[in-house]
Amino acid sequence: MKLQSQKAGSRIILILHILALILYHAFGNIGPYGYDDMHYARLAWDLLHGSLDYNDHFVFRTPLIVFTAISYFLFGISDFSSALPTLIITSGILLVVYQILKDEGYVTLIIGLSLTLFSNWLIHYSGKIMPDNYLAFAMILTLYVLYHYKYKTHKNRPGFFALLFVCALLFGFTAKETIVLIIPFLLFIFLNEMAQKSNVKFWGYVLLYGFLILVLYFIIIRLLTGSFTKRFEAITGNSYLNLCSYDVQSKLILIKRIAYEFFSLTVYQGIFTAFIFIIPALFRDRIRRFLIMETPYYFFVSAAVILFLSSNFMSISYSDYIPLCLDPRHYLFLVPIAAVPASLLIKGFINNKSNAVGFIITSVLTAVWSWFLPGNTFWTTYLPVAILLLLFFVIKTGDQIKKWFVALLVVVILAEPFEMVIYAQKVKYQKQKEVIFEHLLTLEDRYYVITNEAQSRICEYYCRFDESKFKFLKYNHFSFDTLTNRKIILLNNWYTMYLSGLTYHELPYYARQSNDFSRLIYGDDKLEMSISEVEDLSALAKSEKIVYSTFIEFENEVPNWYLREKSITDSICYRGSRCNRVVEYSATFWYPVDSLFFEPGDKILITSSFYCNFDDKTSSKLVITLDEGNNSYLWEGLEVNKFLKAFSNWWQINYEYELPAEKIRKGSVLKIYLWNTDKKVAFLDDFAVEIRSISR
């Protein structure tokens, strides 16, 4: 009877966590990101209509595409049907953790499930059309099958468990290529058991089934695409230069990545929480116990540590040393794997205060570290954990104190997701969606809708990827004279502009000043969202007049450009044979504005563009000033770093700045230059400035 009661209690704990997952999705949903998730949604829709493009490597992330397509088939395209498969997969992660910990007592189960679910990013991605929770499920399921065979079955039915093991790995492999990060642990346990001559039949079956299933997989790929290696060809064909391209950046970028940047990421993104308890345990027991993995505890500690290290050091490329990109979603698989041993260790700490000194020291050091990192985890996670551990250690504990400790620990773990819920309420995604459906998608005529990239993708998804009525265009990705046969709508939304990585000065003029030539259909200053019908966008182009244009490529002297001594180099260039070597200030465009003619009431647009090359992250700015004598009465510094997609490579910086003509004082001088605030050598080439007037 007691056993049945314990089982019922454990199930209630699991159900409560699944309910918490559903509640989070209901109140913490900030909507689609507008990039990868919307691309996966389109692929799922394409699958239903038999039109997949196998040159796209995302197509081969089969579980996500197939499950989302099934959901669309059953329920149609909606936010509910998009979120449902990943919510089920995340519930599956909780179920696997439950299966591992259900016999360890309520405290261990509560902590293990809470460390898993309430890790900020795992729960955040639980309703997204993204493969990362699928990978996390495959990883923990693979370990669960291995754990269950080693410790729960007395090593019976090796063939059956080997097949389950291989199927779990295949699920991960088809979900996301990052499953390769589990290889070091599997190799570690395989060599370990071969040395002990243990589980030989199991591993024999694993090798046999693995070979047969992989052969079958590649035969299916060949039948579908015409090539056995199409998936890898697609990955290569879809690769592009970015901050994760460590093979084409300086060695310093790679060294920082593997020396401390990954560890810092896990700390300030909250992934490190469970490792506060795991790391001290490594110094408590003899290494031999971890090597032979005599109990499930040693098995999961070894798995968590080895996977943590492989996440940092292992290359995901066979041809170059390229560690995994620094994005928290890529490391979600660490969360449930680390939660299992951490919950066991916390149970020991609660019962007899074992590892107390190690826990306190690690938590304090982590809190100090987090203080110097981005984010708010010092206050929300690491400082409260350190204080909680210290208080529990020094006070006399009884059953009530232990219950309070568990409750407070869960509250601390909940802090980050709770902050995300508050943020979601500020974003008001549901309100944004209602505005688009009520004020845009109900319009009768056919329209071009001009907006930012994220918003255009989200709206295409709302329209079920049907462009017969609405065709969504990205700012500056079209010509005015091509917008024929349809009316024009301008959709501005601050939130999706943020998702698109745009600032105010990166918006085209017509998006910033839509009131001058459009009719407002909907506007909400609090939501910072507007929908306007544009009467004649081509009239804007006709009202623009170029009053001055200049370009310097540093091959020859150009009027109105001031070059600092010894600032020209031929050691590196974007084009031609020379460029500007920038130590602090670049070549400066210097022009007396009085020599330009503007009509009263004109708007002046100053467009600046150049190519630059930095070896590392920079706080440098493109500076635009208006000077009267020795005083600057207008100064604007515009960020450069956001345009650098990979360091040690050339990238174009492009900004448009506007000001009313009446604000320009007589005798003013316009100056434009790059201010290298870090004073680390950078290079600049092909600097262009264009000044235009727009008549009202």
Helices and strands as residue ranges (DSSP letters): H 2-27, H 36-48, G 57-60, H 62-75, H 79-101, H 106-117, H 120-124, G 125-127, H 132-151, H 158-175, G 177-182, H 183-195, H 200-225, H 230-237, G 246-248, H 251-256, I 257-261, H 262-268, H 275-281, H 287-292, H 296-313, G 328-331, H 334-352, H 356-371, H 377-377, I 378-382, H 383-394, H 399-427, H 429-439, E 447-451, H 453-462, E 470-474, G 480-482, E 487-493, H 494-499, G 504-506, H 509-512, G 514-516, E 518-524, E 529-534, H 537-543, E 544-552, E 561-562, E 568-569, E 579-582, E 588-592, G 593-595, E 603-613, E 621-628, E 631-639, G 641-643, E 651-660, G 661-663, E 668-675, E 682-694
